Amino acid sequence: MLTAMKIDTICIIDDDPICVYGTKILLNRNSFFGSDILVYEDGYEALVNLTSLSKTEEGFPDVIFLDLNMPVMDGWGFLDEFVKLPLKKKPHIFVVSSLFGPKEVKKGKSYGIIDDFISKPLVESKLASIFERVMGKSENIID
């Protein structure tokens, strides 16, 4: 839930433990992000758990950081299924990936649910931009 100047629940969908670790450290260092961080190693695991959470909305993420390249179900496969969920609460989705270009950005925009694309690694300045974007204070972050 978004509370006064804070994003309570964040979801990281990424199979790279180093990137996940670094992102969690950054999130925990910033007071505008809450301490509830959900981590899933692939799109399928995320989809199963987020589908369950969506039924009650309790603990459902405000922000999802989604990698595109993962085993089992990649980010695109996750998005293909996630858009079909009857969600009352729409999370802000940021694709955080090491490789993307105009083709991926165009494909991402076709889903109508991706807020932005961010190059790995996630750094403090990008987190501040994400916070401003989620709170409705800025435009695209694409870098």
C-alpha positions in Angstrom: 0.0 0.0 0.0 1.2 3.5 -0.8 1.2 5.6 2.4 2.2 9.2 3.0 5.4 9.5 1.1 6.3 5.8 1.4 6.1 2.7 -0.8 5.3 -0.2 1.5 5.7 -3.4 -0.5 8.2 -4.0 -3.3 8.6 -7.2 -5.4 11.9 -8.2 -7.1 11.6 -10.8 -9.8 15.2 -11.7 -10.7 17.3 -14.9 -10.8 20.6 -13.0 -10.2 21.4 -13.2 -6.4 24.0 -10.4 -6.6 21.5 -8.0 -8.2 18.8 -9.0 -5.7 21.2 -8.5 -2.8 22.3 -5.1 -4.1 18.7 -4.0 -4.7 17.6 -5.0 -1.3 20.5 -3.1 0.3 19.5 0.1 -1.6 15.8 -0.3 -0.7 16.6 -0.8 3.0 18.8 2.3 3.0 16.1 4.6 1.7 13.3 5.7 4.0 10.8 6.1 1.3 10.7 2.4 0.6 9.1 0.1 3.2 10.7 -3.1 4.6 8.3 -5.6 2.9 10.4 -7.0 0.0 9.2 -10.0 -1.9 11.7 -11.9 -4.0 11.1 -14.4 -6.7 13.7 -16.1 -8.8 11.6 -16.5 -12.0 8.4 -15.4 -13.5 6.4 -18.5 -12.7 7.2 -18.4 -9.0 6.2 -14.8 -9.0 3.0 -15.3 -10.9 1.8 -18.1 -8.6 2.5 -16.1 -5.4 1.2 -12.8 -6.7 -1.9 -14.4 -8.0 -2.5 -15.7 -4.5 -1.8 -12.3 -2.9 -4.0 -10.5 -5.3 -7.1 -12.3 -4.0 -6.9 -10.5 -0.7 -4.6 -7.6 -1.7 -2.9 -8.0 1.6 0.8 -7.7 1.0 0.4 -7.2 -2.7 3.3 -5.1 -4.0 3.1 -1.4 -4.9 6.2 -1.7 -7.1 7.6 -4.7 -9.1 11.2 -4.7 -10.4 11.1 -7.3 -13.2 14.1 -8.8 -15.0 13.5 -10.1 -18.5 16.1 -12.9 -18.7 15.3 -15.7 -16.3 14.9 -19.5 -16.4 11.6 -21.3 -16.2 9.5 -18.3 -17.1 11.2 -15.1 -18.3 9.9 -11.6 -17.8 7.9 -11.6 -21.0 6.2 -14.8 -20.1 5.4 -13.3 -16.7 3.9 -10.2 -18.3 1.8 -12.3 -20.8 0.1 -14.0 -17.8 0.1 -11.1 -15.3 -1.9 -8.8 -17.6 -4.7 -11.4 -17.5 -5.1 -11.2 -13.7 -8.2 -9.4 -12.5 -6.3 -7.0 -10.3 -8.0 -4.3 -8.2 -4.7 -2.8 -7.3 -2.3 -2.2 -10.2 1.3 -2.2 -9.2 4.0 0.0 -10.9 6.2 -2.3 -13.0 9.8 -1.3 -13.8 11.8 -3.6 -16.1 15.3 -3.8 -14.6 17.5 -5.6 -17.1 21.1 -5.6 -18.4 20.0 -5.9 -22.0 17.2 -4.0 -23.7 16.9 -1.7 -26.6 14.2 0.1 -28.7 12.7 -3.3 -29.7 12.2 -4.4 -26.1 10.9 -1.0 -25.0 8.3 -1.1 -27.9 7.2 -4.6 -26.9 7.0 -3.6 -23.2 4.8 -0.6 -24.0 2.4 -2.9 -25.9 1.5 -4.5 -22.5 0.2 -1.1 -21.2 1.4 -1.9 -17.6 5.1 -1.2 -17.7 6.1 2.2 -16.1 9.6 2.2 -17.4 12.8 0.4 -18.3 15.9 0.7 -16.2 19.4 -0.6 -16.9 21.1 -2.9 -14.3 22.4 -2.3 -11.8 19.8 -0.3 -9.9 21.5 2.6 -8.2 20.4 5.2 -5.7 19.7 8.0 -8.2 17.4 5.7 -10.1 15.6 4.7 -6.9 14.8 8.4 -6.2 13.4 8.8 -9.8 11.3 5.7 -9.3 9.9 7.0 -6.0 9.1 10.3 -7.7 7.5 8.5 -10.6 5.3 6.3 -8.4 4.2 9.3 -6.3 3.2 11.0 -9.5 6.0 13.7 -9.5 8.0 12.8 -12.6 8.0 11.3 -16.1 10.0 8.5 -17.7 13.3 7.2 -16.3 14.4 5.2 -19.3 18.2 5.2 -19.6 
